[in-house]
Amino acid sequence: MLFTLICLVGFKLSSVKTAGLSYILSVLIAAIHWKFYTSAKSIMLASVKGLLLALIVIYVLVFGLFLYNVLREGRAMDVFFQSLRTLCTNPCSTSITYFCRVRTVP
């Protein structure tokens, strides 16, 4: 993590280059037989697992944003926040709903 921070902030490398360098460094550290004794098969399986987890996160984010935009364009978010404001009696929760209000383009 420190290496990534140094690459991003110190050397001002792009995030793609920094991610590649960080991956190579972590594979090299895991492959050192001096301390960790990690086989190439384990490194490959961990890499595939990380890739699949990243794809799941991307999947959730993309379709979450898609659903949000569909609801915003259909003005469902306005109805949601209006009904939320009528249900909230606490001033703190009312202020939270006020700041979370979505402004739609007419």
C-alpha positions in Angstrom: 0.0 0.0 0.0 2.9 2.3 0.7 4.4 1.5 -2.7 1.1 2.5 -4.3 0.9 5.7 -2.4 4.4 6.6 -3.3 3.8 5.9 -7.0 0.6 7.9 -7.1 1.6 10.9 -5.1 5.4 10.9 -5.2 6.0 9.9 -8.8 2.6 11.0 -10.2 2.1 7.8 -12.2 -1.3 7.0 -13.6 -3.5 4.6 -11.7 -3.2 1.9 -14.4 0.6 1.9 -14.3 0.5 2.0 -10.5 -1.9 -1.0 -10.4 0.3 -3.0 -12.7 3.5 -2.2 -10.8 1.8 -3.0 -7.5 0.5 -6.3 -8.8 4.0 -7.3 -10.1 5.6 -6.3 -6.8 3.0 -8.4 -4.8 3.6 -11.4 -7.0 7.4 -11.1 -6.6 7.0 -10.8 -2.8 4.7 -13.8 -2.7 7.0 -15.8 -4.9 10.1 -15.3 -2.7 10.8 -18.7 -1.2 12.8 -17.1 1.6 9.8 -16.3 3.8 6.4 -17.0 2.2 6.8 -20.3 0.3 3.9 -19.6 -2.1 3.6 -21.7 -5.1 2.9 -20.4 -8.6 -0.5 -22.2 -8.6 -1.5 -20.4 -5.4 -0.5 -17.1 -6.8 -2.4 -17.7 -10.0 -5.5 -18.8 -8.1 -5.4 -15.7 -5.8 -5.0 -13.5 -8.9 -8.1 -15.1 -10.6 -10.0 -14.7 -7.3 -9.1 -11.0 -7.1 -10.1 -10.5 -10.7 -13.5 -12.1 -10.1 -14.1 -10.0 -7.0 -13.2 -6.9 -9.0 -15.7 -7.9 -11.7 -18.4 -8.4 -9.1 -17.8 -4.9 -7.7 -17.8 -3.4 -11.2 -21.1 -5.2 -11.9 -22.8 -3.9 -8.8 -21.6 -0.3 -9.4 -22.6 -0.2 -13.1 -26.0 -1.6 -12.6 -26.5 0.5 -9.4 -25.8 3.6 -11.4 -28.0 2.5 -14.2 -30.9 1.9 -11.8 -30.3 5.2 -10.1 -30.4 7.1 -13.5 -33.6 5.2 -14.6 -35.3 6.2 -11.3 -34.1 9.8 -11.5 -35.3 10.2 -15.1 -38.7 8.6 -14.2 -39.0 11.1 -11.3 -39.3 8.2 -8.9 -36.5 9.7 -6.7 -38.6 12.9 -6.2 -41.5 10.8 -5.0 -39.2 8.7 -2.8 -37.7 11.8 -1.0 -41.1 13.5 -0.7 -42.6 10.5 1.1 -39.5 10.2 3.2 -39.8 13.8 4.3 -43.5 13.2 5.3 -42.4 10.2 7.4 -39.5 11.9 9.2 -40.5 13.7 12.4 -37.0 14.1 13.8 -35.3 17.4 12.8 -32.0 15.6 12.3 -33.5 13.0 9.9 -35.4 15.7 8.1 -32.1 17.6 7.5 -30.5 14.5 6.2 -33.3 14.0 3.7 -33.0 17.6 2.7 -29.3 17.3 1.9 -29.8 14.0 0.1 -32.5 15.4 -2.2 -31.9 14.8 -5.8 -32.5 17.6 -8.2 -33.8 16.4 -11.6 -33.5 18.3 -14.8 -36.9 19.4 -16.1 
